[in-house]
């Protein structure tokens, strides 16, 4: 009798889940119809998956979506946002009437999920990125929090053409993320036609298995089969699990299900009511299911005590590369807060993040040569404020992850990027390794703080400040050794430049950073011997730029500014300064920058060849001075 009752209970549960799936379909159809835009067909293929996940499999607190012990969910196929919102209507966190304001300017239910909503950890919608973020969440759960929460990521089959998906698959398998489940919603259809594998689930299965994943093929519209597959996934140790769910786009909608040319199209208003009534006729219960509560075993953490343990241990004149100073500073910072973590892309012996690894190996994540996934993993690690993440590689290689970086900005996540080997000053390696676009890239990112330290002392301060700064940060470090020009007691503030050479008789203001600041100092010494004094400014942060100090200095030097930078002219320091002084009359900015694709050579040769050496600064100052006579 007990077995019979249990079977009856299970049968009732499956029916309620199926009914919930149909309610999710109805919500999605109504919401997209109300705003005359959206992706109801992509929602309909995932309805059973979402119902089973949120009302049977996942453990979370309904009234507290951001609770640290909750299971995580990432909707990588972000265009199916309406069905995620529909779930939270059924959970009780969103009013059903709010769904009808989908995509409207006053409503936080946007076209794709963003963390404006408490139940969204990372913004999605630029396809192929969700699984990498889920990897970061799972890594944090398994290795940093050592907690019970699990991570689920729903992906579209179309986005699996993105290479970043397979970078994430390799990462998850390498690190044995058995708390991660990826669900491939194989509905056969993409945006403009069929997906390359259509419904060949066996190929998806073989590919995932080849990447080291535990893999199940399942009917994505069979709630019982989905429940069983998710249960089996939870029993697997040392392997992530992939569910290959065969589904049909537009499931449940007559003449639309599995039909092409319906991507991103709401149901016509004259058909919507009839479609909703048809789906409603299949609903047999009006019950809901209460999610199981999470296991509350995540550690309590604090980010407030992230301070350097001592002043910088450098002396004036010491020769040390800022990239090395970064590694040393990071290792020091790691002793002050156990939630400081570092990710690197197989460049740790060049970025000097290996110094951190030697002192804090359990908090170092080797991401190998997969920069796009590295950024996504870091975003996942930083969600819910669980870590203070630093991501380092050659600055040039961060450009290939620009999409992931901009999605991080949309996600409003605190994360710190460190790019080494910038500019022609890296020397013989040649232009493929030279970051000459990175400042332009990060300047375009909203709420991004850009540090460009010029010696070891300012680098250490940049690391500390970045760790305590809200939003995204970028620290630009250089390969050559440069002299320490600041004492250990020097204080640095974001948005506050340093005037390191000045006199009452200064003729021109010269602004440089990194190696070019040192070239400017050499130029200042030589010019001084010739009776010409110049003012030299170290901006420290390029964004925000200290416009006040720059304008005051320019006015003190007859409105004459020369910027010199190891970066292309477009989007660099010169353009930032031009923007800062644009409303000031009688200020002229002369820009020295790399103006063509460089080549291999010795650093000093390249600085001179591309017009940013001390010799060129001297010539520019004299030319400006002569024009002023």
N, C-alpha and C positions, 0 to 999 in steps of 0.2 A: 504493500500500500504506500509506504514511504517513497519507493522508487517511482510509483505511478504519480504521486503528488509532485515529486521533483520534475518529472518529465512534463507534467501539465504546466508547472510554473515556468519551465524553460520555454515551452511552446508559447505561453502567454507573452513572455519577454520578447521572443522573436517577432510576434505580431505587433507589439508596441513599437519595437524598433523600426519595423517596416512602415508603420503608420507615421512615426516621427520623420522618416525619410520623405514620405509624401508631403508632410506638412512643410518640411524644409523646401521641397520643390515649389509648393504653392507660394511660400513667402518670397522665394527668389523670383518667380514669375511676376508676382504683383509689384515687387519693388522695382524691377527693371522696366516694367510696363509704365509705372507711375512717372519715371524720369525719362522714358523714351530712349534709354541707352543701357548698356551693360551686357552681361554674358549669361543669360539664363540657361542656355544649352550646356555650357561648361559646368554650371552648378548642378544640373539634373544628373549628369553622369556620376557625380560624386556624392549624391544624396545618401545612399546607404552607408558608404564609408564614413561620412561625417556623423551619421546617427549612431553607428556602432562605436566610433571612437569616443564621442562626447557623452554618450548615455549608457555605455556598457564597459568600455575598456579603460579609459583614462580616469585617473584619480586626481581630483582637484576640489578646491573650495569654491562653490558657486558664487558666493558673495565677495570673494577676494581673489580676482583673477591674477593678481601679481604676487600672490603668496609664494615665497621661495621654495616651498615643498611641493607645489603643484607640478603635475606632469606638464611638459611643454608641447605646444603645437605650432608648427610653421606651415602656413599655406603658401607653398612655393608658387603654385599656379594662382597668383594673386588676382587674376581677372575673375576668379570665382568668388570674389569677396562677398557677394550677397548671401551665399549659403553659409559663410562663417557668421555673418551678422544674424542670419536666421537662427543659427544654433543658439546664439546668446539671447535671442528673443524667447526661445523655448526654455533656456536656462532661467530666464527671468531678469537678466541684466539690461535688456533693451526693451523699450515699449514697442509693441507691434506697429503703432502708428508712426514711429520714427523711421521705420523701413521705407515708408512712402516718401521720405525726404532724401533717399539715397542719391548721392552725387550732387546734391544742391549745396550752394556755397556756405550756407549757415549750418550745415550738418557735418558732423565728424565721420559719418559713414561714407567714406570717399570711394572712388571708383576702384581703388586697390588698397589693401590694408596698410595703415600707418599707425605708429605708436601714439597718435592722438587718443587712441582707444586703449583702455587698460588691459584688454585681453590680447593685444598685439605686441609682441616683443621686438620684431624687426619688420621694417617695411619690405614688401615684396611686390612683384609685378614686372620687374625687369627679370625675365625668365632665366632659370639656371642657377640662381643664387641661394635659394632656400635651403638646399641640402647642406651646403657649406656652413651656413649659420647654425643649422641643427647639429652639425658635427661639433661646433664650438660649444653649444649648450650641453651636448652629451659628454664631451671631454671634461667640461667643468664639473658636471654632475658626478662623473666617475672618479676623476683624479684629484680635483680640488675640494669639492664639497663632500665627496665620498658619501653621497646621499642616495635615497631610493627612487627619486623622481626619474621618469623616463621621458624620452623625446620622440615625437612623431612628426613626420614631414610628408605632406601630400604634394605630389608632383604631377605635372601633366606629361603625357608621352611626347608631345611636341618639343617641350623644353629639354628633353633628354638628348637632343642633338647638340646641346651646348657642351663644350669641352669641360667647363667648370663642374658639371654634374659628375663627370667621371674622375676628375681630380678629387672631388669629395668622396666618391665611392672608394677610391684608393686610400684616402686618409682614414676613413672610418674603419676599414678592414685592418690597416696597419696598426691602429691603436686599439683594436679589439673592443669597439664601442658596442657592447651587447645591450646597452640601454637605449639604443637608437633603432627606430623602425622607419623605413622609407616606403611610402605607398605610391606606386606608379599607377595613375589613373589612365589606363590604356583605352581611350575612347575612339581611337583610330583617326580622328580628324584634327587638323591643325587650323590655322587661321584662314589660309587661302586654298587649302586642298588637304589631301590625306597626309598623315605623318608617314615617315619613310618606312616603318615596319608595319604600319596598319595594325591588324589584330594578331600579329605573329608573337604571341606571348612566350613561346618557347625560346625565341631568340633573346628577348629581354632576360628570361630566366638564365640562359647560358652565359650571357654577358655579366650579369650580377654575380653568378657563381664563380666565374673566372676572376672577378675582382675580390673574391674571398668572402662573399656575403652568404648567409643562410637565406634561402629563397623559397617562397611559396607562390604558386600560381593559383588564383582564386577567382570565382565569379564575383565581380564587384557589386552585383545587385542582389546577392544572396546573403542576407544578414547572418544566418546561422554559420555559413562558411567563413564569413569575415570574423565572427566572434571566435571561432575555433582557431583561425590562423593567428589572430592577435594573442590568444592564450598560449599557443605553441611558441610564438616569438618570445614571450616572457620567460620561457623555460630554457632558452638557449643561452649558453655561456660563451664568452670570448669571441663572439661574432655578431656583427650587426645583422639585422633582418630586412629583407626587401619583400614586400607583397606586390606581386604583379597582378593587378586587378583588371580583368577584362570588363569593360563597361561600354555603354552606348551614349554618345552625345545626344542631349535632348531627350533622355529616357523619359517615357511616359507621355510625350507630346505627339499626338497623331500627325503623321506626314512630315514631322520634323526630326523625330528620332533617327539617328544614324544617316541623316541627309546632309549633303554639302551645302555651303553658302548660307549657313545660319550662325556662323561664329560672330559674336559681338552684336547680335540683333535681338532686341526684345520682341516678345510676341505682339502681333498687331492687336490694337485695342479691341477691335471688333471680334477677335477670336479668343482673347484672354479669358473672359468669363466662362466660356464653354470649356476651355482647357482646364481651368481650375475646378469646375464642377465635375468633370470627368475624373480628375485625380481625387477629389473629395469623396467620390462614390466608392473608391477603393479603400478608404479608411474605415477600419472596423472598431477602433477604440478611441477614447478621448483621454487616455492616460498618459502620464509622463513617467520618466524614470529618474531617480536621484543618483547622481554620480557618487562613487565611493570617495570618502575623504582620503587625503594623501597621508603617507607616513611622514611624520614630522621629525626628520632627522638631519636637516641641513644645519650647518654651523651658523651661529650668529656672527656677523662680520662687521667691521668698522673700517671706513676709509679715512677717518678724520685724523689719524695719527701718522700720516705719510709725510715724514720730515727727514731731512738728512741728519745723520748721526753726528756729523762734525763739519767744520768748514772745509772748503777745497784745500787739498794738500799740495799745492803747486807754488812755485816761486817765480817771481818775475824773470823772464828770459828763458825759462825751461822750454825745450822744444818738444811738443807733443801734438799729434794730430787730433782734431776734434772728434773724429770717429772713435779713437781709442779712449778719449776722455768720456765719451758717451758710454762705452762699455763699463768703465770703472765707476762712473756715477750710477749707472743702473744697478750694478752689484751692491753698491752702498745703499741705494734706496730699497733694495730687496730685503735688507736687514731690518728696516724700519716698519715694513708692513708685509705681512705674509700673503697678501692678496695681489701683490705686484707679480705679473707674469710677463714672459717675453716669448714672442713668436719670430722665427726667422726662416728664410727660404734658402737654406744651404749656403749661406754667405757669412755664417757666424764668425769665421776666422778673419773676415775682411771688415765686417761691421763692428767687430769686437763684442758682439753680444755673447760670445763664448766665455767672456769673463763672468757674466751673470750665470751662465750654465754651470761653470765650475763651482760656484758658490751656492747656487740654488737649483740643482739639476731637476728636482721634482716640479719646478715651476717654469721650465723651459720647454717649448713645443717646437720641435723641428718639423717644418711644413714642407721641406724639400722644394724643388723647383716648380712651384705651382702657386704663383703669386696671387692669382684671382681667388683661389680657394683659401689661401692664407688670410687674406683680408676678411673673407666671409667667416672663417673660423674665429678670427679675432672679434668680429662683431657679435657672434654667438656667445663667446666667452664673457664679453662685457655686458650682456643683457642683464637686466634686473640688478645692476650694480654689484655683480658677484666678483669682479676682478678689476684691477687697473692694468690694462693691456698695452704693451709696447710692441710694435711690429717693425722689424728692420730688414732691409735689403738694400741693394744699390738703388739709389733714387730713380734711375732710369727705368728699372723694372717695375716700379710702382705705377708707371704710366699705363701698363697693360691691364691694371686692375682699377682704372679710373671709374668704371661703371659700378664696381663694388664699393668704392670709396664714396661716390655720390649717393648711393643707396644707404650707406652708413650715416651720411648727413641727414637724409630724410628720416632715418630711424632715430635721430637725436641721441645717438649713443656716444659715450665718452670713450675715445680711443686715441692712441698716440702713435703716429708713424714717424719713423726715422729713416731718412734716405742718405746713404753715404755715396762717395765717389761722384760727387757732382762736378760738372763743368769740365773744361779742357785741362784743368790742372791735374787730372788723374794721369795724364801723360800717354805712355806708349800703347795702352790697351785700345785706343781708337774710339771713333765716334759712337759705336753701338753701345759702349759702356758709359758714355758721358751724359749725365742728366743735364739737359739744357732747356727743358720744358717744364720741369717740376714745379717751380715757383708759380708759373702761369696756371698750372693745373690746380694747385692747392689754393691759390688766390681766388679761383672761381667757385670754391666750395663755401657755401653759407656757414657762418659761425665757426670758421676754421682759424685757429691761431697758428701763425707761421713764425718759428724761431730760426734765426740764422746766426748762430754763435760763431765768434771769430777766434776764440782761444779756449783753453781747457777750463778755465774758471767759469766763463759765461756758458759753456756747454753744460757743466754740472748744474748751474742754476736753471738752465732751460729744461733739463730732465726733471728737476724737482717741481718747477712751475707747471710743466705739462701734466704731471701726475695729479696735480691739484686743480686743473683747469677744466671747466665744464665744456663739453663739446669735443670737436675733433682738433687735434694738434699735429703739426708737422715740424720736425727738427731736421734741418739740412746740415749734414756734416761733410767734411772734406777729407781727402786722402793724404795730402802732404802734411808733414809736421810744420807747425807754425809756433811762433814764440808766444809765451804767456805774457799778456799785456795788462792784466788786472791783478790786483792783490787779492788775497783770499778773503779779505774783509769787504770787498766791493759788493754792493747790493744791486740786484737787477729786478726790474719791474716790467711786466708785459705792457707794451705800448710806450715805453720810455727809452729814448735813445741815449747814447753816451757821446758827448762831445769830448774827444780825446786829444785834440790839438786845437788851441785857439789863442788868439792874441787880438789886441785892439786894431792892429794893422792888417788883418786878414783880407786878402783880395778875392778869394773864391772859396766856396764851400764844396768840399769833395765828400761824397758818400760812397762807402764801399762796405762789403761784408765778406766774411770768410777770407780766402786768400787775397781778394782784391783790397780788403782793408789794409792788409800788410803791405801790399804794393803802394797804396796811398800814403802810408807812413814813410816808406822809403822815398817816395816822391817828395813828401813834405820836408824831409831832411835835406835832400839835394837842393830843393828850391830855396830853403832857408839860407843855405850857403851862398846862394845867388841873390839874396836880399828880397826874396818873394816869400811871404808867409801865407799859408792857406789854413783853412779850418777843416778838420777831419771829423766826420761823424760815423759812428758805428750804430746802425739802426736797432740792432739786437732782434727786434721783431719786425718782420715785413708786413704782417697783418696781425693786429692793428699797427699802423705806422705812426710814429710820433710826428705828426704834422706841425705841431706847435714849435717844437725845437728846430725842425727843418726850416720853417718859415722865418723864425727869429734869426737863425744863422744866415739865411739868404739875404735878409734885409741888412744884416751887418756886413755883408760882403757884396754890396752893390747889386743885389738881386741875381748873382751868378752862382749856379749850381752845376757841378759835374758829378754824374753817377757813373760808377764803374762796377761791372758785375760779370761773374763767370756763368753766364746764362744768355740765352737768346734775348734780343731786344724786346720781342713781343711778350708782354705779360710779366716782365721781371721787375727789378727794383726801380729802374728808370721810369717805367710806366706808372708804377705805384707813386713815385715822387711827383711825376707830372700831374697825376690825379689829385694829389694832396695840395698842390699849389695852384691848381687851375683857376681858382677864383681870386688869386692874388695878382694885382697888376705889377708889371715891371720885374717879374721873376722869370729868368730864362734857364732852362734845363738842357744841358748838353749830355747826351748819353753815350757812354762807352760800353759796348756789349759785343758778344759774339754775333756776327752778322751772316755767317755762312756755315755750311756743314764742315766741321773740323776734320782733322786727320791725326795719325799717330805722330808722336814726337815726345821730346822731353818737356816736362811741365813748363819750365822757364821759356823754352822755345815757343811753345804753343800760346802762352800768355802774351808773348811779344808779337807772334804772327797774327793773332786775332785781336790785337789792339787794346788789351786790357792790362798791360804791364806798367810798371812805374814809368818807363820811358814815354809811353803814350799818355799817361796822366800828366807828366811834366809838359809835354807838347800841347796838350789841350788847355792846361792852365795858362801857359804862355800865350797861346792864341787868343784865349779869352781876355787876358790881361792887356794884350796889345790892342784889341778892339775897343777896350774901355778907355784908352788914352785919348 
